[in-house]
Amino acid sequence: MSSAAGADLPPETLSSILGCITPTYVTSDLDARRRLKHTLIAPSLVCKCWSETIRPILFQVLELRSAEDVRFLKSIVYSPQFATSSLSGAIKRIDIR
């Protein structure tokens, strides 16, 4: 049996698998969101394909805690690469604490 790389799976298949193990809604439970992110961080490092598929899940909800966080997000949003990145459609909600 040969080993398969993450890129060997079609993106649709990987998305379907992730859809089964992650909630399809943006939960307001901060602890649940943090657990989900911690669960997905390691798989997102498998390869570029997995990273691009998982990144939108990781960034559905952004939590800004300081003026520096707001400035950082502003610099990202105003960068030319943002419009073509997967993050532009991933952000569903921004919480400011």
The first five atom37 places (N, CA, C, CB, O) and aatype in JSON, in Angstrom:
{
  "aatype": [12, 15, 15, 0, 0, 7, 0, 3, 10, 14, 14, 6, 16, 10, 15, 15, 9, 10, 7, 4, 9, 16, 14, 16, 18, 19, 16, 15, 3, 10, 3, 0, 1, 1, 1, 10, 11, 8, 16, 10, 9, 0, 14, 15, 10, 19, 4, 11, 4, 17, 15, 6, 16, 9, 1, 14, 9, 10, 13, 5, 19, 10, 6, 10, 1, 15, 0, 6, 3, 19, 1, 13, 10, 11, 15, 9, 19, 18, 15, 14, 5, 13, 0, 16, 15, 15, 10, 15, 7, 0, 9, 11, 1, 9, 3, 9, 1],
  "atom_mask": [
    [1, 1, 1, 1, 1],
    [1, 1, 1, 1, 1],
    [1, 1, 1, 1, 1],
    [1, 1, 1, 1, 1],
    [1, 1, 1, 1, 1],
    [1, 1, 1, 0, 1],
    [1, 1, 1, 1, 1],
    [1, 1, 1, 1, 1],
    [1, 1, 1, 1, 1],
    [1, 1, 1, 1, 1],
    [1, 1, 1, 1, 1],
    [1, 1, 1, 1, 1],
    [1, 1, 1, 1, 1],
    [1, 1, 1, 1, 1],
    [1, 1, 1, 1, 1],
    [1, 1, 1, 1, 1],
    [1, 1, 1, 1, 1],
    [1, 1, 1, 1, 1],
    [1, 1, 1, 0, 1],
    [1, 1, 1, 1, 1],
    [1, 1, 1, 1, 1],
    [1, 1, 1, 1, 1],
    [1, 1, 1, 1, 1],
    [1, 1, 1, 1, 1],
    [1, 1, 1, 1, 1],
    [1, 1, 1, 1, 1],
    [1, 1, 1, 1, 1],
    [1, 1, 1, 1, 1],
    [1, 1, 1, 1, 1],
    [1, 1, 1, 1, 1],
    [1, 1, 1, 1, 1],
    [1, 1, 1, 1, 1],
    [1, 1, 1, 1, 1],
    [1, 1, 1, 1, 1],
    [1, 1, 1, 1, 1],
    [1, 1, 1, 1, 1],
    [1, 1, 1, 1, 1],
    [1, 1, 1, 1, 1],
    [1, 1, 1, 1, 1],
    [1, 1, 1, 1, 1],
    [1, 1, 1, 1, 1],
    [1, 1, 1, 1, 1],
    [1, 1, 1, 1, 1],
    [1, 1, 1, 1, 1],
    [1, 1, 1, 1, 1],
    [1, 1, 1, 1, 1],
    [1, 1, 1, 1, 1],
    [1, 1, 1, 1, 1],
    [1, 1, 1, 1, 1],
    [1, 1, 1, 1, 1],
    [1, 1, 1, 1, 1],
    [1, 1, 1, 1, 1],
    [1, 1, 1, 1, 1],
    [1, 1, 1, 1, 1],
    [1, 1, 1, 1, 1],
    [1, 1, 1, 1, 1],
    [1, 1, 1, 1, 1],
    [1, 1, 1, 1, 1],
    [1, 1, 1, 1, 1],
    [1, 1, 1, 1, 1],
    [1, 1, 1, 1, 1],
    [1, 1, 1, 1, 1],
    [1, 1, 1, 1, 1],
    [1, 1, 1, 1, 1],
    [1, 1, 1, 1, 1],
    [1, 1, 1, 1, 1],
    [1, 1, 1, 1, 1],
    [1, 1, 1, 1, 1],
    [1, 1, 1, 1, 1],
    [1, 1, 1, 1, 1],
    [1, 1, 1, 1, 1],
    [1, 1, 1, 1, 1],
    [1, 1, 1, 1, 1],
    [1, 1, 1, 1, 1],
    [1, 1, 1, 1, 1],
    [1, 1, 1, 1, 1],
    [1, 1, 1, 1, 1],
    [1, 1, 1, 1, 1],
    [1, 1, 1, 1, 1],
    [1, 1, 1, 1, 1],
    [1, 1, 1, 1, 1],
    [1, 1, 1, 1, 1],
    [1, 1, 1, 1, 1],
    [1, 1, 1, 1, 1],
    [1, 1, 1, 1, 1],
    [1, 1, 1, 1, 1],
    [1, 1, 1, 1, 1],
    [1, 1, 1, 1, 1],
    [1, 1, 1, 0, 1],
    [1, 1, 1, 1, 1],
    [1, 1, 1, 1, 1],
    [1, 1, 1, 1, 1],
    [1, 1, 1, 1, 1],
    [1, 1, 1, 1, 1],
    [1, 1, 1, 1, 1],
    [1, 1, 1, 1, 1],
    [1, 1, 1, 1, 1]
  ],
  "atom_positions": [
    [[0.84, -1.17, 0.0], [0.0, 0.0, 0.0], [0.9, 1.25, 0.0], [-0.97, -0.01, 1.23], [1.79, 1.38, 0.84]],
    [[0.67, 2.13, -0.92], [1.47, 3.34, -1.0], [0.89, 4.41, -0.09], [1.56, 3.84, -2.44], [-0.31, 4.44, 0.19]],
    [[1.76, 5.29, 0.35], [1.27, 6.38, 1.18], [0.72, 7.48, 0.27], [2.39, 6.93, 2.11], [1.22, 7.69, -0.83]],
    [[-0.3, 8.17, 0.75], [-0.92, 9.22, -0.04], [-0.61, 10.57, 0.59], [-2.46, 9.01, -0.16], [-0.63, 10.72, 1.81]],
    [[-0.35, 11.51, -0.25], [-0.11, 12.87, 0.23], [-1.45, 13.59, 0.33], [0.86, 13.64, -0.71], [-2.43, 13.17, -0.28]],
    [[-1.49, 14.66, 1.1], [-2.72, 15.43, 1.25], [-3.26, 15.94, -0.06], [0.0, 0.0, 0.0], [-4.47, 16.05, -0.23]],
    [[-2.38, 16.26, -0.98], [-2.81, 16.81, -2.27], [-3.42, 15.74, -3.17], [-1.64, 17.46, -2.98], [-4.01, 16.06, -4.19]],
    [[-3.28, 14.45, -2.8], [-3.87, 13.38, -3.6], [-5.39, 13.35, -3.49], [-3.29, 12.04, -3.18], [-6.07, 12.81, -4.36]],
    [[-5.91, 13.93, -2.42], [-7.37, 14.01, -2.26], [-7.89, 15.21, -3.03], [-7.76, 14.12, -0.77], [-7.31, 16.29, -2.96]],
    [[-8.97, 15.04, -3.77], [-9.56, 16.21, -4.42], [-10.05, 17.18, -3.35], [-10.74, 15.8, -5.36], [-10.51, 16.75, -2.29]],
    [[-9.95, 18.49, -3.59], [-10.38, 19.48, -2.59], [-11.83, 19.27, -2.14], [-10.23, 20.89, -3.15], [-12.15, 19.52, -0.98]],
    [[-12.69, 18.81, -3.03], [-14.08, 18.58, -2.68], [-14.2, 17.47, -1.64], [-14.9, 18.24, -3.92], [-15.03, 17.55, -0.74]],
    [[-13.38, 16.44, -1.78], [-13.4, 15.33, -0.83], [-12.91, 15.78, 0.53], [-12.54, 14.16, -1.34], [-13.52, 15.47, 1.56]],
    [[-11.82, 16.52, 0.54], [-11.29, 17.04, 1.8], [-12.31, 17.96, 2.45], [-9.96, 17.78, 1.58], [-12.5, 17.9, 3.67]],
    [[-12.96, 18.82, 1.68], [-13.99, 19.7, 2.23], [-15.15, 18.91, 2.81], [-14.5, 20.65, 1.15], [-15.68, 19.27, 3.86]],
    [[-15.53, 17.83, 2.15], [-16.62, 16.99, 2.66], [-16.23, 16.33, 3.98], [-17.0, 15.92, 1.64], [-17.04, 16.26, 4.91]],
    [[-15.0, 15.86, 4.07], [-14.52, 15.24, 5.31], [-14.53, 16.27, 6.43], [-13.09, 14.65, 5.12], [-15.01, 15.99, 7.53]],
    [[-13.99, 17.44, 6.15], [-13.96, 18.5, 7.17], [-15.36, 18.93, 7.57], [-13.17, 19.71, 6.66], [-15.61, 19.26, 8.73]],
    [[-16.28, 18.92, 6.61], [-17.66, 19.29, 6.91], [-18.32, 18.34, 7.88], [0.0, 0.0, 0.0], [-19.23, 18.73, 8.61]],
    [[-17.87, 17.09, 7.9], [-18.43, 16.1, 8.83], [-17.9, 16.27, 10.25], [-18.12, 14.7, 8.33], [-18.56, 15.88, 11.21]],
    [[-16.72, 16.83, 10.38], [-16.13, 16.94, 11.72], [-16.14, 18.36, 12.29], [-14.71, 16.43, 11.69], [-15.76, 18.57, 13.44]],
    [[-16.57, 19.31, 11.5], [-16.62, 20.7, 11.99], [-18.04, 21.21, 11.86], [-15.63, 21.61, 11.21], [-18.77, 20.81, 10.95]],
    [[-18.44, 22.11, 12.75], [-19.78, 22.67, 12.64], [-19.9, 23.55, 11.4], [-20.12, 23.48, 13.9], [-18.94, 24.2, 11.0]],
    [[-21.07, 23.56, 10.8], [-21.29, 24.35, 9.6], [-21.8, 25.74, 9.94], [-22.28, 23.65, 8.66], [-22.12, 26.52, 9.04]],
    [[-21.87, 26.07, 11.19], [-22.35, 27.37, 11.63], [-21.25, 28.05, 12.43], [-23.64, 27.23, 12.47], [-20.3, 27.42, 12.88]],
    [[-21.4, 29.33, 12.59], [-20.45, 30.09, 13.37], [-20.98, 30.13, 14.8], [-20.23, 31.54, 12.79], [-21.94, 30.86, 15.08]],
    [[-20.39, 29.38, 15.67], [-20.86, 29.28, 17.04], [-20.46, 30.51, 17.85], [-20.32, 28.02, 17.69], [-19.4, 31.1, 17.62]],
    [[-21.3, 30.87, 18.79], [-20.98, 32.01, 19.65], [-20.22, 31.55, 20.89], [-22.26, 32.75, 20.06], [-19.79, 32.37, 21.7]],
    [[-20.05, 30.25, 21.05], [-19.34, 29.69, 22.2], [-17.83, 29.83, 21.97], [-19.73, 28.19, 22.42], [-17.25, 29.13, 21.14]],
    [[-17.22, 30.73, 22.71], [-15.8, 31.02, 22.56], [-14.94, 29.78, 22.79], [-15.38, 32.13, 23.51], [-14.0, 29.53, 22.04]],
    [[-15.26, 29.0, 23.82], [-14.47, 27.79, 24.11], [-14.58, 26.77, 22.99], [-14.92, 27.16, 25.43], [-13.59, 26.13, 22.64]],
    [[-15.77, 26.61, 22.42], [-15.95, 25.66, 21.32], [-15.14, 26.1, 20.1], [-17.44, 25.54, 20.95], [-14.52, 25.27, 19.43]],
    [[-15.13, 27.41, 19.8], [-14.34, 27.91, 18.67], [-12.86, 27.67, 18.9], [-14.6, 29.4, 18.45], [-12.15, 27.27, 17.98]],
    [[-12.39, 27.9, 20.11], [-10.97, 27.67, 20.41], [-10.6, 26.2, 20.3], [-10.64, 28.18, 21.81], [-9.54, 25.88, 19.77]],
    [[-11.46, 25.31, 20.79], [-11.19, 23.87, 20.66], [-11.13, 23.46, 19.2], [-12.27, 23.04, 21.4], [-10.26, 22.69, 18.79]],
    [[-12.07, 23.99, 18.4], [-12.08, 23.68, 16.97], [-10.79, 24.14, 16.31], [-13.29, 24.33, 16.29], [-10.19, 23.4, 15.53]],
    [[-10.35, 25.35, 16.62], [-9.11, 25.87, 16.03], [-7.91, 25.01, 16.43], [-8.88, 27.33, 16.44], [-7.06, 24.7, 15.6]],
    [[-7.84, 24.64, 17.71], [-6.72, 23.82, 18.17], [-6.73, 22.46, 17.49], [-6.76, 23.65, 19.69], [-5.67, 21.88, 17.23]],
    [[-7.92, 21.93, 17.2], [-8.04, 20.65, 16.52], [-7.56, 20.73, 15.08], [-9.48, 20.16, 16.56], [-6.98, 19.77, 14.57]],
    [[-7.79, 21.86, 14.43], [-7.49, 21.99, 13.0], [-6.11, 22.56, 12.68], [-8.51, 22.85, 12.36], [-5.68, 22.52, 11.52]],
    [[-5.42, 23.08, 13.65], [-4.12, 23.68, 13.37], [-3.13, 22.66, 12.81], [-3.54, 24.31, 14.65], [-2.5, 22.91, 11.79]],
    [[-2.99, 21.51, 13.46], [-2.03, 20.49, 12.98], [-2.38, 19.99, 11.58], [-1.98, 19.31, 13.96], [-1.5, 19.93, 10.73]],
    [[-3.66, 19.62, 11.3], [-3.96, 19.19, 9.93], [-3.71, 20.29, 8.89], [-5.41, 18.74, 9.85], [-3.41, 19.98, 7.74]],
    [[-3.83, 21.55, 9.27], [-3.61, 22.63, 8.31], [-2.14, 22.72, 7.9], [-4.07, 23.96, 8.89], [-1.81, 23.37, 6.9]],
    [[-1.26, 22.08, 8.66], [0.17, 22.11, 8.35], [0.63, 20.91, 7.52], [0.97, 22.16, 9.63], [1.81, 20.8, 7.2]],
    [[-0.29, 20.01, 7.18], [0.07, 18.8, 6.43], [0.68, 19.16, 5.08], [-1.16, 17.91, 6.22], [1.75, 18.67, 4.73]],
    [[-0.01, 20.02, 4.34], [0.49, 20.43, 3.03], [-0.28, 21.69, 2.59], [0.33, 19.27, 1.98], [-1.22, 22.11, 3.26]],
    [[0.15, 22.26, 1.49], [-0.49, 23.48, 1.0], [-1.97, 23.27, 0.7], [0.23, 23.98, -0.26], [-2.79, 24.13, 1.0]],
    [[-2.31, 22.13, 0.12], [-3.7, 21.83, -0.21], [-4.58, 21.83, 1.03], [-3.8, 20.48, -0.93], [-5.65, 22.44, 1.05]],
    [[-4.12, 21.13, 2.08], [-4.9, 21.07, 3.32], [-4.97, 22.45, 3.97], [-4.29, 20.05, 4.3], [-6.0, 22.84, 4.5]],
    [[-3.88, 23.19, 3.91], [-3.86, 24.53, 4.5], [-4.9, 25.43, 3.84], [-2.47, 25.16, 4.36], [-5.63, 26.14, 4.52]],
    [[-4.96, 25.39, 2.51], [-5.91, 26.23, 1.79], [-7.35, 25.82, 2.05], [-5.63, 26.18, 0.3], [-8.25, 26.66, 2.01]],
    [[-7.58, 24.55, 2.32], [-8.92, 24.06, 2.59], [-9.36, 24.37, 4.02], [-8.99, 22.56, 2.34], [-10.52, 24.69, 4.26]],
    [[-8.43, 24.28, 4.96], [-8.75, 24.49, 6.38], [-8.75, 25.97, 6.77], [-7.76, 23.73, 7.25], [-9.49, 26.36, 7.67]],
    [[-7.94, 26.77, 6.12], [-7.81, 28.19, 6.49], [-9.15, 28.92, 6.62], [-6.96, 28.9, 5.47], [-9.34, 29.64, 7.6]],
    [[-10.08, 28.76, 5.69], [-11.36, 29.46, 5.85], [-12.12, 29.07, 7.12], [-12.23, 29.2, 4.66], [-12.84, 29.9, 7.69]],
    [[-11.97, 27.83, 7.55], [-12.63, 27.41, 8.79], [-11.99, 28.08, 9.99], [-12.57, 25.88, 8.95], [-12.67, 28.52, 10.91]],
    [[-10.66, 28.17, 9.96], [-9.94, 28.78, 11.08], [-10.25, 30.27, 11.24], [-8.45, 28.58, 10.91], [-10.19, 30.81, 12.34]],
    [[-10.58, 30.93, 10.14], [-10.77, 32.38, 10.18], [-12.22, 32.82, 10.0], [-9.92, 33.02, 9.13], [-12.47, 33.96, 9.6]],
    [[-13.18, 31.93, 10.29], [-14.59, 32.32, 10.2], [-14.91, 33.45, 11.15], [-15.49, 31.12, 10.49], [-15.61, 34.39, 10.8]],
    [[-14.39, 33.34, 12.37], [-14.64, 34.35, 13.39], [-13.29, 34.9, 13.85], [-15.45, 33.76, 14.6], [-12.42, 34.15, 14.29]],
    [[-13.14, 36.2, 13.73], [-11.92, 36.85, 14.22], [-12.23, 37.52, 15.55], [-11.38, 37.89, 13.18], [-13.31, 38.08, 15.74]],
    [[-11.29, 37.46, 16.45], [-11.45, 38.11, 17.74], [-10.34, 39.14, 17.89], [-11.4, 37.06, 18.91], [-9.16, 38.81, 17.98]],
    [[-10.74, 40.4, 17.92], [-9.78, 41.5, 18.06], [-9.79, 41.95, 19.52], [-10.13, 42.68, 17.1], [-10.85, 42.24, 20.08]],
    [[-8.62, 42.02, 20.12], [-8.53, 42.35, 21.54], [-7.81, 43.67, 21.81], [-7.82, 41.25, 22.26], [-7.76, 44.12, 22.96]],
    [[-7.25, 44.28, 20.78], [-6.51, 45.52, 21.01], [-6.52, 46.37, 19.75], [-5.05, 45.22, 21.44], [-6.91, 45.92, 18.68]],
    [[-6.09, 47.61, 19.91], [-5.98, 48.5, 18.76], [-4.96, 47.95, 17.76], [-5.59, 49.93, 19.21], [-5.1, 48.13, 16.55]],
    [[-3.94, 47.29, 18.27], [-2.94, 46.68, 17.4], [-3.57, 45.59, 16.52], [-1.78, 46.1, 18.24], [-3.23, 45.46, 15.35]],
    [[-4.48, 44.79, 17.1], [-5.18, 43.77, 16.31], [-6.0, 44.41, 15.19], [-6.1, 42.93, 17.22], [-6.02, 43.91, 14.07]],
    [[-6.66, 45.52, 15.5], [-7.47, 46.23, 14.49], [-6.57, 46.75, 13.38], [-8.26, 47.4, 15.14], [-6.9, 46.62, 12.2]],
    [[-5.43, 47.34, 13.74], [-4.49, 47.85, 12.73], [-3.96, 46.71, 11.86], [-3.32, 48.59, 13.4], [-3.81, 46.86, 10.65]],
    [[-3.67, 45.57, 12.49], [-3.15, 44.42, 11.74], [-4.2, 43.92, 10.75], [-2.75, 43.28, 12.72], [-3.87, 43.65, 9.59]],
    [[-5.45, 43.8, 11.18], [-6.51, 43.37, 10.28], [-6.69, 44.37, 9.14], [-7.83, 43.19, 11.04], [-6.89, 43.98, 7.99]],
    [[-6.63, 45.65, 9.46], [-6.75, 46.69, 8.43], [-5.65, 46.54, 7.39], [-6.7, 48.1, 9.07], [-5.91, 46.66, 6.19]],
    [[-4.43, 46.28, 7.83], [-3.32, 46.14, 6.87], [-3.51, 44.92, 5.98], [-1.98, 46.04, 7.62], [-3.14, 44.93, 4.8]],
    [[-4.09, 43.87, 6.54], [-4.35, 42.67, 5.74], [-5.44, 42.94, 4.71], [-4.76, 41.5, 6.65], [-5.29, 42.61, 3.54]],
    [[-6.53, 43.56, 5.15], [-7.68, 43.81, 4.27], [-7.3, 44.76, 3.13], [-8.85, 44.39, 5.06], [-7.79, 44.6, 2.01]],
    [[-6.44, 45.73, 3.41], [-6.06, 46.7, 2.38], [-4.93, 46.19, 1.47], [-5.64, 47.99, 3.03], [-4.56, 46.87, 0.51]],
    [[-4.38, 45.02, 1.77], [-3.31, 44.5, 0.9], [-3.93, 43.97, -0.4], [-2.49, 43.37, 1.62], [-5.04, 43.45, -0.39]],
    [[-3.21, 44.1, -1.51], [-3.73, 43.65, -2.81], [-4.02, 42.14, -2.85], [-2.75, 44.0, -3.9], [-4.91, 41.7, -3.58]],
    [[-3.29, 41.36, -2.08], [-3.47, 39.91, -2.1], [-4.76, 39.47, -1.41], [-2.29, 39.23, -1.44], [-5.24, 38.37, -1.66]],
    [[-5.32, 40.31, -0.56], [-6.51, 39.91, 0.22], [-7.69, 39.58, -0.68], [-6.9, 41.01, 1.19], [-8.4, 38.61, -0.43]],
    [[-7.91, 40.36, -1.72], [-9.08, 40.17, -2.59], [-9.05, 38.8, -3.26], [-9.14, 41.26, -3.65], [-10.11, 38.23, -3.54]],
    [[-7.88, 38.27, -3.53], [-7.78, 36.98, -4.21], [-7.53, 35.82, -3.25], [-6.68, 37.02, -5.25], [-7.46, 34.67, -3.68]],
    [[-7.38, 36.11, -1.96], [-7.09, 35.04, -1.01], [-8.38, 34.37, -0.54], [-6.31, 35.59, 0.2], [-9.48, 34.91, -0.7]],
    [[-8.22, 33.19, 0.03], [-9.38, 32.46, 0.55], [-9.94, 33.14, 1.8], [-9.01, 31.01, 0.86], [-11.07, 32.85, 2.2]],
    [[-9.18, 34.01, 2.4], [-9.65, 34.69, 3.61], [-10.74, 35.72, 3.33], [-8.5, 35.37, 4.3], [-11.58, 35.99, 4.19]],
    [[-10.75, 36.29, 2.13], [-11.72, 37.33, 1.83], [-13.15, 36.83, 1.96], [-11.49, 37.87, 0.43], [-14.03, 37.6, 2.35]],
    [[-13.4, 35.59, 1.65], [-14.75, 35.05, 1.79], [-14.95, 34.23, 3.05], [0.0, 0.0, 0.0], [-16.06, 33.79, 3.33]],
    [[-13.89, 34.04, 3.82], [-13.96, 33.19, 4.99], [-14.49, 33.9, 6.23], [-12.61, 32.63, 5.29], [-15.18, 33.29, 7.05]],
    [[-14.18, 35.17, 6.37], [-14.55, 35.9, 7.58], [-16.06, 36.11, 7.62], [-13.81, 37.26, 7.65], [-16.63, 36.77, 6.76]],
    [[-16.68, 35.54, 8.64], [-18.13, 35.64, 8.81], [-18.5, 36.64, 9.9], [-18.72, 34.27, 9.14], [-19.55, 37.28, 9.85]],
    [[-17.62, 36.75, 10.89], [-17.93, 37.63, 12.02], [-16.62, 38.11, 12.66], [-18.8, 36.89, 13.08], [-15.62, 37.4, 12.68]],
    [[-16.66, 39.34, 13.17], [-15.52, 39.91, 13.88], [-16.01, 40.32, 15.26], [-14.91, 41.12, 13.1], [-16.91, 41.15, 15.39]],
    [[-15.41, 39.73, 16.3], [-15.73, 40.09, 17.68], [-14.65, 41.03, 18.2], [-15.85, 38.82, 18.58], [-13.45, 40.77, 18.03]],
    [[-15.08, 42.1, 18.82], [-14.13, 43.05, 19.41], [-14.31, 42.97, 20.93], [-14.37, 44.53, 18.88], [-15.41, 43.18, 21.45]],
    [[-13.25, 42.66, 21.61], [-13.31, 42.49, 23.08], [-12.46, 43.53, 23.75], [-12.86, 41.09, 23.5], [-12.38, 43.55, 24.98]]
  ]
}
